């Protein structure tokens, strides 16, 4: 199994993962394959400075769902560096912690195209964009490439899945069945959600 301890090119996908879903996995695997990365680190938010409310599911449940989702995906790895170092949740701090922990690899932060317009407002955005590259998954033929001029940002065409964690939570609260939710998240994650009674 690849490891950032050995260097190479690594993607970083951060988020609440509340819950992790097939869109996250598709984004990570598609960009990993297209850009020939050695792997992708999934970094769950321990604290989330841009969200007024805390995550719906406790951190321990979000970790368990990630473990279930990433099982069998050799190039996708869970990294709990934000919790281990009690980081404030800003990407620049996470980047510095990663570089200190893993000095050999080169890191590329992976985002969905929906976050591109927000990048300039991120904490210490200029410093962040000077220090690392961003790979944004975009739909084939997207016009965003021509409209955006952010340096160190590359658009990577992927077949995006129209899935959001907030929609999944809303469907569960509205009474969706485990079979319906298993279309949006890995089956093991769906089972865990219903066994734990999450998002009700």
C-alpha positions in Angstrom: 0.0 0.0 0.0 1.4 3.4 -0.9 2.4 5.8 1.9 3.3 9.5 2.0 6.3 8.5 4.1 7.9 7.3 0.9 7.5 10.6 -1.0 5.8 11.0 -4.3 2.8 13.0 -5.4 -0.2 13.0 -3.0 -3.6 14.5 -3.2 -5.3 15.9 -0.1 -9.1 15.9 0.2 -10.4 17.7 3.3 -14.0 18.0 4.4 -16.6 17.3 7.1 -17.5 14.0 5.5 -20.9 14.3 7.2 -21.4 11.7 5.8 -18.7 10.6 3.3 -20.4 9.7 0.0 -19.8 8.3 -3.5 -19.2 11.8 -4.8 -16.1 12.2 -2.5 -14.8 8.8 -3.6 -15.3 9.5 -7.3 -13.6 12.9 -7.0 -10.6 11.5 -5.3 -10.2 8.4 -7.5 -10.8 10.3 -10.7 -8.2 13.0 -10.0 -5.8 10.4 -8.6 -5.9 8.4 -11.8 -5.9 11.3 -14.2 -3.0 13.1 -12.5 -1.2 9.9 -11.7 -1.0 10.6 -8.0 0.5 8.0 -5.6 -2.6 8.4 -3.4 -5.1 10.7 -1.7 -5.3 11.5 2.0 -8.8 12.1 3.3 -8.6 14.6 6.1 -11.8 15.0 8.2 -12.4 18.3 9.7 -11.9 18.3 13.5 -12.9 21.9 13.7 -14.6 23.8 10.9 -14.0 27.6 11.0 -16.2 28.3 7.9 -19.3 26.6 9.3 -21.4 28.3 12.0 -22.8 25.0 13.2 -20.8 22.0 14.2 -21.1 18.8 12.2 -24.2 16.8 12.6 -22.5 13.5 13.3 -19.9 13.2 16.0 -16.3 13.1 14.9 -15.9 9.4 16.0 -18.9 8.4 13.7 -17.5 10.4 10.8 -14.2 8.6 11.2 -15.9 5.2 11.3 -17.8 6.0 8.1 -14.6 7.0 6.4 -12.9 3.8 7.5 -15.8 1.8 6.0 -15.8 3.9 2.8 -12.0 3.7 2.2 -11.7 -0.1 2.9 -10.5 -1.8 -0.3 -9.3 1.5 -1.9 -5.6 1.1 -1.6 -4.7 4.6 -2.9 -7.2 6.3 -0.6 -6.0 6.8 3.0 -7.5 8.3 6.1 -5.4 10.9 7.9 -6.5 12.4 11.2 -3.8 15.1 11.5 -6.3 17.8 12.3 -7.5 16.0 15.4 -4.0 14.7 16.4 -2.6 18.2 16.4 -5.8 20.0 17.4 -5.6 22.2 14.4 -8.0 25.1 14.0 -9.3 23.9 10.7 -7.7 26.3 8.3 -6.2 24.7 5.2 -2.9 26.6 5.5 -2.3 25.1 9.0 -3.2 21.6 7.8 -0.7 22.1 4.9 2.1 23.1 7.2 1.4 20.2 9.5 1.4 17.8 6.6 4.7 19.1 5.3 6.3 18.7 8.7 4.9 15.2 9.2 5.7 14.1 5.7 8.6 16.2 4.3 9.2 14.1 1.2 6.0 14.2 -0.9 4.5 17.0 -2.9 0.9 17.7 -1.9 -1.9 18.8 -4.2 -5.2 19.9 -2.6 -8.3 18.4 -4.3 -11.6 20.4 -4.3 -14.8 20.3 -6.2 -15.5 22.9 -8.8 -18.1 24.4 -6.5 -15.4 25.6 -4.1 -13.3 27.4 -6.7 -15.1 30.7 -6.3 -14.5 30.6 -2.5 -10.8 30.0 -2.7 -9.9 33.7 -2.7 -11.7 34.1 0.6 -10.0 31.3 2.4 -7.8 32.1 5.4 -4.4 33.4 4.2 -5.4 32.5 0.6 -2.4 34.1 -1.1 0.1 32.3 1.1 -1.8 29.0 0.6 -1.9 29.4 -3.2 1.8 30.2 -3.3 2.7 27.1 -1.3 0.6 24.4 -3.0 -1.4 23.5 -6.0 -5.1 22.9 -6.2 -6.8 20.4 -8.5 -10.4 21.1 -9.1 -12.7 18.4 -10.4 -14.9 19.9 -13.1 -17.5 18.6 -15.5 -16.3 18.0 -19.1 -16.8 21.2 -21.1 -17.1 23.3 -18.0 -16.8 27.1 -18.8 -15.2 27.7 -15.4 -11.7 27.1 -16.8 -11.9 30.2 -19.0 -13.4 32.4 -16.3 -11.0 31.6 -13.5 -7.4 33.0 -13.4 -6.2 31.8 -10.0 -2.6 30.7 -10.1 -1.7 27.2 -9.0 -5.2 26.0 -9.8 -5.7 23.3 -12.4 -9.1 22.0 -13.6 -9.3 18.3 -14.1 -12.2 17.0 -16.1 -14.1 14.2 -14.3 -17.6 12.9 -14.5 -18.9 14.6 -11.4 -21.7 12.9 -9.3 -24.5 15.2 -8.2 -24.4 14.1 -4.6 -24.2 16.3 -1.5 -24.0 15.4 2.2 -26.7 17.9 3.1 -29.1 16.3 0.7 -28.3 12.9 2.1 -29.0 14.1 5.6 -32.3 15.7 4.5 -33.4 12.5 2.8 -32.7 10.4 5.9 -34.6 12.9 8.1 -37.5 12.7 5.6 -37.7 8.9 5.9 -35.5 7.5 3.1 -34.8 3.8 3.3 -31.4 2.2 3.7 -31.6 1.0 0.1 -32.2 4.5 -1.2 -29.2 5.9 0.8 -27.0 3.0 -0.3 -27.3 4.5 -3.8 -25.5 7.6 -2.6 -23.0 6.3 0.0 -21.1 3.0 0.1 -23.3 0.1 1.4 -21.3 -0.2 4.6 -21.7 3.5 5.4 -25.4 3.3 4.8 -25.7 0.3 7.2 -23.7 2.2 9.8 -25.8 5.3 9.5 -29.0 3.4 10.1 -27.6 1.2 12.8 -26.4 4.3 14.7 -29.6 6.3 14.0 -27.6 9.2 12.5 -29.3 12.2 10.8 -32.8 11.3 12.1 
